[in-house]
Amino acid sequence: MASKSVLLKYFTKIDQFNYTCKKCGNDYKTPNGGVGNLRKHYEIHSREPQDDVNPNKKAKIQSVIAPINDLSSLIDDPLPLESDLGDCSFRSLNNDELSKTKSILVKKTQKQISLPDMISNIKSIKGGIQESKITNSVVYYFCKHNVSFNTIESEGFRHMLKTLCPLYNPPNHDTIARRINETYTVTSNEVKETISKVPYVAVTTDAWTETMSMKSYLGITIHFISSGQLESVTIGVVQLFEGHTSKYLAEVLDNCLLNWNISNEKVVAVVSDSAANIKKTVTELYGCDRQISCLAHTVNLVVEKAIDKTQEMDIVTHIKTGGIPQIISKVREIVKFFKRKTKASDALRNYQKSLGIKDGLCLKPILDVKTRWNSGFYMLERFLKLANNISHVLMNFPETDAPDMISSTELRNLKDICLLLGPMEVLTKELSVEKSVMSSKIIPLISCTKNELEKQNPELCITKTLKQKLLEELNYRCSLYDKGSILAICTILDPRFKDLHLRDPLINSKTQSIIVNMMESEDDDTTDTRYTSTDTTTNNDEENSSEVKFDLWSLHRNLSNKNNDKKMVNTTSRNELRAYLNKPLINIQDDPLKHWEEIKISFPRLYKLAMKYLLIPATSVPTERLFSKAGATVTKSRNRLSGETLSKLLFLQSLNNKYWHF
């Protein structure tokens, strides 16, 4: 490309903004002093074979064209070319004509670049839709699996992305953090909009201290029904800066719910553990009727107290001794020995291998953890499976500090203990299920658990005592669930149970009366809803049968619809409840929310109550699991995470995939 000084030699300057070409005499403007127009005109002349203005131009142009020794090699089909040239041969061409012919032939032989070559020349997909999708997927992975932001800059992760998509340019640490904040802003607004459309929500809450950073948090999750589906979202992991008093916790909880546009009237119930400060917090905000104690915590207390009461109190020292805690203590010491001694663990593993068990299938003892539900049961259950192997290893262990194996009587006690605690373990597992209707299961599960315990027939005295204490503790601690109106209402509104497990006629009658009163106090006119539903169905039928000219049964359908509407209008709330209770129960595996969507036209008042009460969780397990999730998020490499960032990550982790818009 010629410089500006060289370019102006080919033009005569008229004034500051006008020039005349020395070769063709045309005038050209140069707005703002630019020479773009002059350069374009110069390039046109540079493609001509001769240039009288600049004699050296011909040599420059010929130097650009590659030298051609054999013109025939550049012609795909020489016959047409020869026919066009006529009788003239290439040898008869003069130098100027030969130069012009070479230039034309070089241009003809230039091929269009192929698609694979074009793709191979692309260095990245920066700025495209595909890049945005991949980055969103990376952000989704980081939020869902507690991955540190620095992972995006690690060699292994970048190698994986490069292998999956060679043209993708991974973002850096700051970009990931920014994209997570942007994703939180968008999704939180969408969740707020969803919450604003639902009439009721249930809340679970609990406070805990994160041991890595030694910070206290209040975890809050909400549960609601949207489009016939039960959803749960973590709306807050709020850092606490004061003592965990009920007044301070109530202020934090109320502010968090208001930030998500959840008013006091919208909260149906709050599920929490039985800690005094948490219960008082909920009571001060919502009253005693809307506070529900976590059944999983209650079951854990039932087992602990029943086992503790199998001991005997010494009259002199007032110290409890013997009983099942003594047997469990012996088992725990044996398990600790195998956890502490590598030689003992190797001996146990090798003995199992000698019995034909593969290395990956060899079992090892389990040590209980007091803060984990059912861990004691799992320790005893595994010990029974390994009893013969453990006994063999302890008998042949060379060191003298090995503990003594428990006696055969104690082993028989362990078998009966596991049989008695088995129903309690199944109960805890059943209650810990999330994203399914659980509040209506509480009363039936307690009833079924009592029935399973009563069917057990332990042989030894200690285990007979344990059975008696378990039943006593269940009756004592779980009686409030039967008497509480909210859970009884939930049970009746669940088409899987209805009033089947409300054994007390007085409680059953009282609960039904409460439901009838709530149905009658509904502000919406259900009669209009029924007419609208019927009219819509008729219109749909008419649209589907638009091709039929005559409908002989139209009069019958109209009369039938009017007759049904009159019967519905005259139906009282109590008759609607009675008709619902007289219907057969659905299967225990069926979804009650889906069933209610199918029968809501027949029972419109009950449908509204079902959508209000069946969203209540049975336990505070959702907030309890926040402890584990927060512990997996705040690791040694991420111990400086702020409370705000932690709350955002746990919120995004709890979202359904529909909010991510893949």
C-alpha positions in Angstrom: 0.0 0.0 0.0 1.5 3.3 -1.1 2.2 6.0 1.5 0.5 9.4 1.4 3.5 11.2 0.0 3.9 8.7 -2.8 0.2 8.7 -3.5 0.0 12.5 -4.0 2.6 12.3 -6.8 -0.2 10.9 -9.0 -2.6 13.8 -8.4 -2.5 17.6 -8.9 -3.6 19.7 -5.9 -6.4 22.2 -6.6 -7.0 23.3 -3.0 -7.0 21.7 0.5 -9.9 19.4 -0.3 -9.8 18.8 -4.1 -7.3 16.9 -6.3 -7.1 16.1 -10.0 -5.8 12.7 -11.3 -2.8 13.3 -13.6 -3.7 10.2 -15.7 -7.4 10.5 -16.3 -8.0 14.1 -15.4 -10.9 13.4 -13.0 -11.4 15.5 -9.9 -11.7 13.9 -6.5 -12.6 15.4 -3.1 -10.7 14.7 0.1 -13.1 15.5 3.0 -11.4 16.4 6.3 -8.0 16.0 4.6 -8.3 12.2 4.2 -6.9 10.5 1.1 -9.2 7.5 1.1 -10.9 8.5 -2.2 -7.5 9.1 -3.8 -6.2 5.7 -2.7 -9.2 3.9 -4.2 -8.8 5.7 -7.5 -5.0 4.9 -7.5 -5.8 1.2 -7.0 -7.9 1.2 -10.1 -5.1 2.5 -12.2 -2.6 0.1 -10.6 -4.5 -2.8 -12.1 -4.0 -1.5 -15.6 -1.0 -2.9 -17.6 0.6 0.4 -18.4 1.1 3.6 -16.3 2.4 6.7 -18.0 2.6 8.7 -14.9 4.9 6.4 -13.0 7.1 4.2 -15.3 8.2 2.1 -12.3 4.6 1.0 -11.5 4.7 -1.7 -14.2 7.7 -3.3 -12.6 6.1 -3.1 -9.1 2.9 -4.8 -10.3 4.8 -7.6 -12.1 6.8 -8.2 -8.9 3.6 -8.8 -7.0 2.4 -11.4 -9.5 4.1 -14.8 -9.0 6.4 -15.9 -11.8 4.9 -18.3 -14.2 7.1 -20.6 -16.2 4.5 -22.9 -17.6 1.1 -21.3 -18.4 -0.4 -24.6 -19.4 -0.1 -25.8 -15.8 -2.4 -23.1 -14.6 -5.2 -23.8 -17.0 -7.7 -26.5 -16.0 -9.1 -26.7 -19.5 -6.7 -25.3 -22.1 -8.9 -26.0 -25.1 -11.5 -23.4 -24.5 -8.8 -20.9 -23.8 -7.1 -21.6 -27.1 -10.4 -21.3 -28.9 -10.9 -17.9 -27.4 -7.4 -16.8 -28.4 -7.9 -17.9 -31.9 -4.8 -18.6 -33.9 -2.4 -16.6 -31.8 0.0 -18.6 -29.6 1.5 -17.7 -26.4 4.9 -17.3 -28.0 3.6 -14.6 -30.4 2.4 -12.4 -27.5 4.5 -9.3 -26.7 5.7 -8.6 -23.2 2.8 -6.4 -22.3 0.2 -8.8 -23.5 2.0 -11.7 -21.8 2.1 -9.8 -18.5 -1.7 -9.1 -18.8 -2.4 -12.8 -19.6 -0.4 -14.0 -16.6 -2.3 -11.6 -14.3 -5.7 -12.9 -15.6 -4.6 -16.5 -15.3 -3.4 -16.1 -11.7 -6.8 -14.5 -10.7 -8.7 -17.4 -12.4 -6.7 -20.0 -10.5 -7.5 -18.6 -7.1 -10.0 -21.0 -5.4 -12.6 -20.2 -2.7 -11.5 -21.4 0.7 -13.1 -24.6 1.9 -15.4 -24.9 5.0 -13.0 -27.2 6.9 -10.1 -24.7 6.2 -12.2 -21.8 7.3 -13.2 -23.5 10.6 -9.6 -24.5 11.3 -8.5 -20.8 10.9 -11.0 -19.7 13.6 -9.1 -19.1 16.8 -12.1 -18.9 19.2 -15.9 -18.6 19.5 -15.7 -15.4 21.6 -18.9 -13.5 21.7 -21.2 -16.1 20.2 -24.2 -17.9 21.6 -22.2 -21.1 22.0 -19.7 -19.4 24.2 -22.5 -18.0 26.4 -24.1 -21.5 26.8 -20.7 -23.1 27.8 -20.0 -20.3 30.3 -23.5 -20.7 31.8 -22.9 -24.4 32.1 -19.6 -23.8 33.9 -21.3 -21.4 36.3 -24.0 -24.0 36.9 -21.3 -26.6 37.7 -19.6 -24.3 40.1 -22.8 -23.5 42.0 -24.2 -27.0 42.2 -21.0 -28.8 43.3 -19.3 -26.4 45.7 -16.3 -25.8 43.4 -13.8 -23.1 44.2 -13.7 -20.2 41.7 -10.0 -20.7 41.3 -10.7 -24.1 39.6 -11.4 -22.3 36.4 -7.7 -21.3 36.2 -6.4 -24.8 37.0 -4.5 -26.7 34.4 -6.6 -29.8 34.5 -9.9 -28.0 34.2 -8.8 -25.9 31.3 -7.4 -29.0 29.6 -10.8 -30.6 29.9 -12.6 -27.6 28.5 -10.1 -27.4 25.7 -10.7 -31.1 24.9 -14.5 -30.7 24.9 -14.5 -27.5 22.9 -11.1 -26.4 21.4 -12.4 -23.0 20.3 -13.7 -22.1 23.7 -11.7 -19.5 25.7 -12.4 -20.1 29.4 -13.1 -17.1 31.6 -11.0 -16.2 34.6 -11.7 -16.2 38.3 -13.2 -12.7 38.4 -15.5 -13.4 35.4 -16.9 -16.5 37.1 -17.6 -14.5 40.3 -19.3 -11.7 38.3 -21.4 -14.2 36.3 -22.6 -15.9 39.5 -23.7 -12.5 40.9 -25.5 -11.8 37.7 -27.2 -15.2 37.7 -28.2 -14.7 41.3 -29.8 -11.3 40.4 -31.8 -12.8 37.5 -32.9 -16.0 39.2 -33.8 -14.3 42.6 -36.1 -11.9 40.8 -37.7 -14.8 39.0 -38.2 -16.7 42.2 -39.7 -13.5 43.9 -42.1 -13.2 41.0 -43.1 -16.9 41.4 -43.6 -16.4 45.2 -45.7 -13.3 44.6 -48.1 -15.5 42.6 -48.5 -18.3 45.2 -51.0 -17.7 48.1 -49.2 -19.6 50.8 -45.7 -20.7 51.8 -44.2 -22.8 54.6 -40.9 -22.0 56.3 -38.2 -24.1 57.9 -35.4 -22.4 60.0 -32.6 -23.2 62.3 -29.4 -21.5 63.5 -25.9 -23.0 63.6 -22.2 -22.1 63.8 -19.9 -22.9 60.9 -16.7 -24.4 62.5 -14.2 -23.5 59.7 -14.7 -19.7 59.9 -16.5 -19.7 63.3 -19.4 -17.7 62.1 -23.0 -18.1 63.1 -25.8 -18.3 60.5 -29.6 -18.5 60.4 -30.7 -20.8 57.6 -34.1 -20.2 56.1 -35.9 -22.3 53.4 -39.4 -21.9 52.0 -41.8 -24.4 50.5 -44.7 -23.7 48.1 -46.8 -25.2 45.4 -46.4 -23.8 41.9 -48.2 -25.2 38.9 -49.2 -28.3 40.9 -45.6 -29.1 41.9 -44.0 -28.8 45.4 -40.9 -26.6 45.3 -38.4 -25.7 48.0 -35.8 -22.8 47.9 -33.1 -21.6 50.2 -33.8 -17.9 50.5 -31.3 -17.0 53.1 -28.2 -18.1 55.0 -28.0 -14.9 57.1 -24.9 -14.3 59.2 -25.6 -13.5 62.8 -23.6 -10.8 64.6 -25.3 -10.9 68.0 -26.4 -13.5 70.6 -29.0 -16.1 69.5 -31.8 -14.6 71.5 -35.4 -15.0 70.4 -35.8 -11.3 69.9 -32.8 -11.0 67.6 -33.6 -14.2 65.6 -37.2 -13.0 65.1 -35.9 -9.7 63.7 -33.5 -11.5 61.3 -36.2 -14.0 60.2 -38.9 -11.4 59.6 -36.5 -9.1 57.6 -35.4 -11.9 55.4 -39.0 -13.0 54.6 -40.0 -9.4 53.9 -37.1 -9.0 51.5 -38.6 -11.9 49.5 -42.1 -10.3 49.7 -43.4 -12.9 52.1 -45.8 -11.3 54.6 -46.9 -12.7 57.9 -50.3 -13.8 56.6 -48.7 -15.8 53.8 -46.9 -18.1 56.1 -48.9 -21.2 56.9 -46.5 -22.8 59.3 -42.9 -22.7 60.5 -41.1 -26.0 61.2 -38.1 -25.9 63.5 -36.3 -28.0 66.1 -37.3 -28.0 69.8 -34.7 -25.5 70.9 -36.2 -23.0 73.3 -34.9 -19.8 71.5 -36.1 -21.0 68.1 -39.5 -22.1 69.3 -40.0 -18.7 71.1 -38.8 -16.9 67.9 -41.5 -18.6 65.8 -44.2 -18.2 68.5 -43.5 -14.4 68.8 -43.9 -14.0 65.1 -46.7 -16.4 64.1 -48.2 -17.7 67.3 -48.2 -21.2 68.8 -50.7 -22.7 66.2 -48.2 -22.2 63.3 -45.1 -23.5 65.1 -44.4 -27.2 64.3 -41.6 -29.1 66.0 -39.4 -31.3 63.7 -40.5 -34.9 64.0 -37.1 -36.2 63.1 -35.6 -34.4 66.2 -38.5 -35.9 68.2 -37.8 -39.4 67.0 -34.1 -39.0 67.9 -35.1 -37.9 71.4 -37.5 -40.9 71.7 -34.7 -43.4 71.0 -32.1 -41.7 73.2 -34.5 -41.4 76.2 -35.8 -45.0 75.8 -32.2 -46.4 75.7 -31.2 -44.3 78.7 -34.2 -45.5 80.8 -33.1 -49.1 80.5 -30.4 -48.4 83.1 -30.8 -49.0 86.8 -30.3 -46.2 89.3 -27.9 -46.9 92.2 -29.8 -46.0 95.4 -26.6 -44.9 97.2 -24.6 -43.1 94.5 -27.6 -42.1 92.3 -25.5 -43.2 89.3 -27.1 -45.1 86.4 -25.4 -48.3 85.4 -26.0 -51.4 83.2 -28.7 -51.6 80.7 -28.4 -51.1 77.0 -25.9 -48.1 77.2 -23.4 -50.5 78.8 -23.6 -52.9 75.9 -23.4 -50.1 73.4 -20.3 -48.7 75.2 -18.5 -52.1 74.9 -19.3 -52.2 71.1 -18.1 -48.6 70.7 -14.7 -49.4 72.4 -14.2 -52.4 70.1 -14.9 -50.3 67.0 -12.6 -47.5 68.2 -9.8 -50.2 68.6 -10.2 -51.1 64.9 -10.2 -47.5 63.9 -7.1 -46.8 66.0 -5.0 -49.9 65.2 -3.9 -50.3 61.6 -2.8 -53.9 62.3 -6.2 -54.8 63.6 -7.9 -53.3 60.5 -5.6 -55.1 58.2 -6.1 -58.4 60.0 -9.9 -58.0 59.8 -9.7 -57.2 56.0 -7.3 -60.1 55.4 -9.5 -62.6 57.3 -12.5 -61.5 55.2 -10.4 -62.1 52.0 -9.5 -65.6 53.2 -13.2 -66.3 53.3 -13.4 -65.5 49.6 -14.6 -61.9 49.9 -13.1 -59.5 47.3 -11.1 -56.6 48.5 -13.6 -54.0 47.5 -16.5 -55.8 49.2 -14.8 -56.2 52.6 -16.7 -54.5 55.4 -15.3 -52.4 58.2 -16.8 -51.3 61.5 -18.8 -48.0 61.7 -18.3 -45.6 64.6 -21.4 -43.7 65.8 -21.6 -39.9 65.9 -24.0 -38.3 68.4 -25.0 -35.5 66.1 -26.0 -37.8 63.3 -29.3 -39.6 63.4 -29.3 -43.4 63.3 -25.5 -43.6 63.5 -25.7 -45.7 66.7 -28.1 -48.1 64.9 -25.8 -48.4 61.9 -22.8 -49.1 64.3 -24.7 -52.0 66.0 -26.0 -53.4 62.7 -22.6 -53.5 61.2 -21.1 -55.0 64.3 -23.6 -57.9 64.2 -22.6 -58.6 60.6 -18.9 -58.7 61.5 -19.3 -60.3 64.9 -17.7 -63.6 63.9 -14.8 -61.9 62.0 -14.1 -59.5 64.8 -14.1 -62.3 67.4 -11.6 -64.2 65.4 -9.3 -61.2 65.0 -9.4 -60.3 68.7 -8.7 -63.8 69.8 -5.5 -64.0 67.6 -4.3 -60.4 68.0 -0.8 -60.5 69.3 -0.9 -57.3 71.4 -2.3 -57.2 74.9 -4.3 -54.0 74.7 -7.1 -55.5 72.5 -10.5 -55.2 74.2 -12.6 -58.2 75.2 -15.3 -59.4 72.8 -18.8 -59.1 74.1 -20.6 -62.2 75.4 -23.1 -64.3 73.6 -25.9 -62.9 75.8 -25.0 -59.4 74.8 -24.9 -60.5 71.1 -28.5 -61.7 71.5 -29.4 -58.5 73.1 -27.9 -56.6 70.2 -30.0 -58.6 67.7 -33.2 -57.7 69.6 -32.1 -54.1 69.9 -31.7 -53.8 66.1 -35.1 -55.4 65.6 -36.7 -52.8 67.9 -34.7 -49.8 66.5 -35.3 -50.8 62.9 -38.8 -49.2 62.6 -37.4 -46.0 64.1 -34.6 -46.0 61.5 -37.1 -46.5 58.7 -39.3 -43.7 60.2 -36.4 -41.2 60.2 -35.5 -42.1 56.6 -39.2 -41.7 55.5 -39.4 -38.3 57.1 -36.2 -37.0 55.6 -37.5 -37.1 52.0 -37.6 -33.7 50.4 -39.9 -32.2 47.6 -42.8 -34.5 48.4 -45.9 -34.1 50.5 -44.8 -35.0 54.0 -46.9 -33.1 56.6 -49.9 -35.5 56.0 -47.6 -38.5 56.7 -46.7 -37.6 60.3 -49.8 -39.0 62.1 -50.0 -42.2 59.9 -46.3 -42.8 60.3 -46.4 -42.5 64.1 -49.4 -44.9 64.1 -47.7 -47.4 61.8 -44.4 -47.2 63.9 -46.3 -48.0 67.1 -47.9 -51.0 65.4 -44.5 -52.3 64.2 -43.1 -52.0 67.7 -46.0 -53.8 69.3 -45.5 -56.7 66.9 -41.9 -57.3 68.2 -41.5 -60.0 70.8 -38.0 -59.7 72.4 -36.9 -62.6 74.6 -34.5 -61.0 77.0 -35.4 -58.7 79.9 -33.4 -55.7 78.8 -34.9 -55.6 75.3 -38.4 -56.1 76.7 -37.8 -53.0 78.8 -36.5 -51.1 75.7 -39.8 -52.0 73.8 -41.9 -50.7 76.7 -39.9 -47.4 77.0 -40.0 -46.8 73.2 -43.8 -47.0 73.2 -44.0 -44.8 76.3 -41.8 -42.2 74.8 -43.6 -42.2 71.5 -47.0 -41.8 73.3 -45.6 -39.0 75.4 -43.6 -37.0 72.9 -45.8 -37.6 69.8 -49.2 -37.1 71.4 -49.0 -33.4 70.5 -48.9 -34.2 66.8 -52.3 -36.0 67.1 -53.8 -33.2 69.0 -52.4 -30.4 66.8 -55.0 -29.2 64.4 -52.7 -28.3 61.5 -51.3 -31.8 61.1 -54.7 -33.4 61.6 -56.0 -31.2 58.8 -53.1 -32.1 56.6 -53.8 -35.8 57.1 -57.5 -35.5 56.2 -56.7 -33.4 53.1 -54.4 -36.1 51.8 -56.4 -38.5 49.6 -54.0 -41.3 50.6 -55.0 -41.2 54.3 -58.0 -39.0 55.0 -59.3 -39.8 58.5 -58.1 -43.4 58.5 -55.4 -42.9 61.2 -57.3 -40.4 63.4 -58.3 -43.1 65.9 -59.7 -40.7 68.5 -63.3 -39.9 67.5 -63.2 -36.6 69.4 -60.1 -35.3 67.5 -61.5 -36.6 64.2 -64.8 -34.7 64.7 -63.1 -31.6 65.9 -60.7 -31.5 62.9 -63.6 -32.0 60.4 -65.5 -29.1 62.1 -62.4 -26.9 61.7 -62.2 -27.8 58.0 -65.9 -27.1 57.4 -65.6 -23.7 59.1 -62.6 -22.8 57.0 -64.5 -23.8 53.8 -67.4 -21.6 54.7 -65.2 -18.7 55.5 -63.6 -18.7 52.1 -64.0 -15.2 50.5 -64.1 -16.5 46.9 -67.5 -17.5 45.5 -67.0 -21.1 44.4 -70.3 -21.1 42.6 -69.0 -18.7 39.9 -65.9 -20.9 39.5 -68.1 -23.9 38.8 -70.1 -22.1 36.2 -67.0 -20.9 34.5 -65.5 -24.4 34.4 -68.7 -25.8 32.9 -69.0 -23.1 30.3 -65.4 -23.6 29.2 -65.9 -27.3 28.7 -69.0 -26.7 26.6 -67.1 -24.2 24.4 -64.3 -26.6 23.9 -66.7 -29.3 22.8 -68.2 -26.9 20.3 -64.8 -26.0 18.9 -63.8 -29.6 18.6 -67.1 -30.4 16.7 -67.1 -27.3 14.5 -67.3 -29.4 11.4 -70.7 -31.0 12.5 -73.6 -29.0 11.2 -76.3 -30.5 13.5 -75.8 -31.6 17.1 -78.9 -33.5 18.3 -77.5 -33.9 21.8 -76.8 -30.2 22.5 -80.1 -29.7 24.3 -79.3 -32.7 26.5 -75.9 -31.4 27.4 -77.1 -28.0 28.3 -79.9 -29.3 30.5 -77.4 -31.7 32.1 -74.9 -29.0 32.8 -77.5 -26.8 34.4 -78.8 -29.6 36.5 -75.2 -30.4 37.8 -74.6 -26.7 38.5 -77.8 -26.5 40.6 -76.7 -29.5 42.6 -73.2 -28.0 43.1 -74.6 -24.7 44.2 -76.9 -26.4 46.7 -74.0 -28.6 48.1 -73.0 -27.4 51.6 -69.4 -27.5 52.8 -70.1 -30.4 55.1 -71.6 -32.4 52.3 -68.6 -31.7 50.1 -66.3 -32.9 52.9 -68.5 -36.0 53.4 -68.5 -36.8 49.7 -64.7 -36.5 49.7 -64.2 -38.8 52.7 -66.5 -41.4 51.1 -64.3 -41.7 48.0 -61.8 -44.6 48.1 -58.2 -43.9 49.1 -55.6 -43.6 46.4 -52.4 -45.7 46.4 -49.7 -44.7 48.9 -47.2 -44.2 46.0 -49.5 -41.8 44.1 -49.0 -38.0 44.1 -51.7 -36.3 46.2 -51.1 -33.0 44.5 -51.7 -34.5 41.1 -54.8 -36.3 42.3 -56.2 -33.0 43.7 -55.7 -31.4 40.2 -57.9 -34.1 38.8 -60.7 -33.7 41.3 -60.6 -29.9 42.0 -63.8 -29.3 40.0 -65.7 -31.6 42.2 -64.3 -30.3 45.5 -63.3 -26.7 44.9 -63.3 -25.5 48.5 -61.3 -28.5 49.7 -58.9 -28.1 46.8 -58.0 -24.6 48.1 -57.4 -25.9 51.6 -55.3 -28.8 50.3 -53.0 -26.4 48.3 -52.6 -24.4 51.6 -51.7 -27.2 54.0 -50.1 -30.0 52.0 -47.0 -27.8 51.3 -45.9 -28.0 54.9 -42.8 -30.1 55.5 -42.7 -32.7 58.2 -39.2 -31.9 59.5 -36.6 -29.2 59.5 -34.3 -31.5 57.4 -34.0 -28.9 54.6 -32.3 -26.4 57.0 -30.3 -29.2 58.7 -28.9 -30.1 55.3 -27.8 -26.5 54.9 -25.2 -27.2 57.7 -23.6 -29.9 55.5 -23.9 -27.9 52.3 -22.3 -24.9 54.0 -19.5 -27.0 55.4 -18.8 -28.4 51.9 -18.8 -24.8 50.6 -16.6 -23.1 53.2 -13.5 -25.3 53.0 -9.9 -24.5 54.0 -9.3 -23.0 50.6 -12.5 -20.9 50.8 -12.6 -19.9 54.4 -12.8 -16.2 53.6 -16.2 -16.5 51.8 -18.5 -13.7 53.0 -21.9 -14.5 54.4 -23.5 -12.8 51.4 -21.6 -14.9 48.9 -22.3 -18.1 50.8 -26.0 -17.2 50.9 -26.0 -16.7 47.1 -24.2 -20.0 46.4 -26.6 -22.0 48.6 -29.6 -20.2 47.0 -28.4 -21.1 43.5 -27.6 -24.7 44.6 -31.2 -25.2 45.8 -32.9 -24.0 42.6 -34.7 -26.3 40.2 -33.2 -26.6 36.7 -36.2 -24.7 35.2 -34.8 -21.4 36.7 -31.4 -21.9 34.9 -33.0 -21.7 31.4 -30.6 -24.1 29.7 
